[in-house]
Amino acid sequence: AINMRGIQDVAIFGYSYGGQRTWELADEIDGTKAHFSSYRTKFTAYIDAYNPKDPGPVKRRPPGSDYHLNIFQTNNWPHGAEMLKSGGANEELKFDATRPEVDHFTIDDLAAEVHRLIRQRLEAKMPRK
């Protein structure tokens, strides 16, 4: 689909298990781009990313991502977490949304704040052409 549409820049983000799926899709894209036209994963974001198959927070940065935004809380299980340190020079921003009223099931109640942060970072990294 990326090649057929002439897409050059890709953005991927997901909440909860969607964060794990974001990592998996970025990994697949990163592994196949040598075989296809030139494109980049310019932006990825996790919102309280959790992997139920290997129970725990997703701590790995999506492969090939130029910029990664990680929004998480640590009040209760399941929850996201800070990324493991990587030696890459790619940019990253973490946003710890931990507050007494926020847990995995209510982090999306911060919708306006979370959406604004994602939109601001996405538009800064991938301006419309």
C-alpha positions as CSV (number, residue, x, y, z in Angstrom):
1,A,0.0,0.0,0.0
2,I,2.9,2.4,0.8
3,N,4.4,1.9,-2.7
4,M,1.1,2.0,-4.6
5,R,0.2,5.3,-3.1
6,G,3.6,7.0,-3.4
7,I,3.9,7.6,0.3
8,Q,7.2,8.8,1.5
9,D,6.6,9.6,5.2
10,V,4.8,7.2,7.6
11,A,3.4,7.9,11.1
12,I,2.2,5.2,13.4
13,F,0.7,5.4,16.9
14,G,-1.3,3.1,19.2
15,Y,-2.9,2.9,22.7
16,S,-2.4,-0.1,25.0
17,Y,-1.9,-3.3,22.8
18,G,-1.9,-0.9,19.9
19,G,1.4,0.3,21.1
20,Q,2.9,-3.2,20.7
21,R,1.3,-3.4,17.3
22,T,2.9,0.0,16.5
23,W,6.3,-1.5,17.3
24,E,5.5,-4.6,15.2
25,L,4.4,-2.6,12.2
26,A,7.4,-0.2,12.4
27,D,9.7,-3.3,12.6
28,E,8.0,-4.8,9.5
29,I,8.3,-1.5,7.6
30,D,11.9,-1.1,8.6
31,G,12.8,-4.6,7.5
32,T,11.2,-4.3,4.1
33,K,12.0,-0.7,3.0
34,A,15.3,-1.8,1.3
35,H,13.1,-3.8,-1.2
36,F,10.7,-1.0,-2.0
37,S,10.7,2.7,-2.8
38,S,12.2,5.3,-0.5
39,Y,10.1,6.1,2.6
40,R,10.7,6.7,6.3
41,T,8.8,6.2,9.5
42,K,9.1,9.8,10.6
43,F,6.8,9.6,13.7
44,T,5.7,7.0,16.2
45,A,3.8,7.3,19.5
46,Y,2.7,5.0,22.3
47,I,-0.1,5.8,24.6
48,D,0.3,3.5,27.7
49,A,1.8,0.8,25.5
50,Y,1.3,-2.7,26.9
51,N,2.1,-6.2,25.5
52,P,-0.3,-8.9,26.7
53,K,1.6,-11.7,25.0
54,D,4.7,-11.0,27.1
55,P,3.0,-9.3,30.0
56,G,4.5,-5.9,30.6
57,P,4.9,-2.4,29.2
58,V,6.4,-1.9,25.8
59,K,9.9,-0.4,26.5
60,R,11.4,-0.7,23.0
61,R,11.5,2.2,20.7
62,P,9.9,1.3,17.3
63,P,12.7,0.4,14.8
64,G,13.4,3.0,12.1
65,S,11.4,5.7,13.8
66,D,12.9,9.2,13.4
67,Y,10.9,10.6,16.3
68,H,9.1,8.8,19.1
69,L,6.5,10.1,21.6
70,N,5.9,8.0,24.6
71,I,2.8,8.8,26.8
72,F,2.3,6.6,29.8
73,Q,1.2,6.3,33.4
74,T,2.5,4.1,36.2
75,N,-0.4,4.0,38.7
76,N,-1.6,0.5,38.2
77,W,-1.3,-2.6,36.0
78,P,-1.3,-2.6,33.1
79,H,0.8,0.4,32.3
80,G,3.3,1.9,30.0
81,A,6.8,2.8,31.0
82,E,9.9,4.8,30.0
83,M,11.8,3.5,27.0
84,L,15.0,1.5,27.4
85,K,18.0,3.6,26.6
86,S,19.2,3.2,23.0
87,G,22.3,4.5,21.4
88,G,20.5,6.1,18.5
89,A,20.5,9.7,17.8
90,N,16.8,9.8,17.0
91,E,14.6,12.2,19.0
92,E,12.3,11.1,21.7
93,L,9.8,12.7,24.1
94,K,8.3,11.1,27.1
95,F,5.2,12.4,28.8
96,D,4.5,10.8,32.2
97,A,0.7,11.2,32.7
98,T,0.8,9.6,36.2
99,R,-1.6,11.4,38.5
100,P,-3.9,10.0,41.2
101,E,-6.9,10.0,38.9
102,V,-5.2,8.4,35.9
103,D,-4.7,4.7,35.2
104,H,-4.5,2.5,32.1
105,F,-8.3,2.7,31.6
106,T,-8.6,6.4,32.1
107,I,-5.5,7.8,30.4
108,D,-7.7,8.3,27.3
109,D,-9.9,10.6,29.5
110,L,-7.1,13.1,29.1
111,A,-8.1,13.0,25.4
112,A,-7.7,16.8,24.8
113,E,-4.3,16.9,26.4
114,V,-3.1,13.7,24.8
115,H,-4.5,14.6,21.4
116,R,-3.0,18.1,21.5
117,L,0.4,16.7,22.4
118,I,0.3,14.1,19.6
119,R,-1.0,16.6,17.0
120,Q,1.6,19.2,17.9
121,R,4.5,16.8,17.7
122,L,3.1,15.1,14.5
123,E,2.6,18.4,12.7
124,A,6.1,19.6,13.8
125,K,7.8,16.5,12.5
126,M,5.5,15.9,9.4
127,P,4.3,19.3,8.1
128,R,1.6,19.1,5.4
129,K,3.0,19.6,1.9
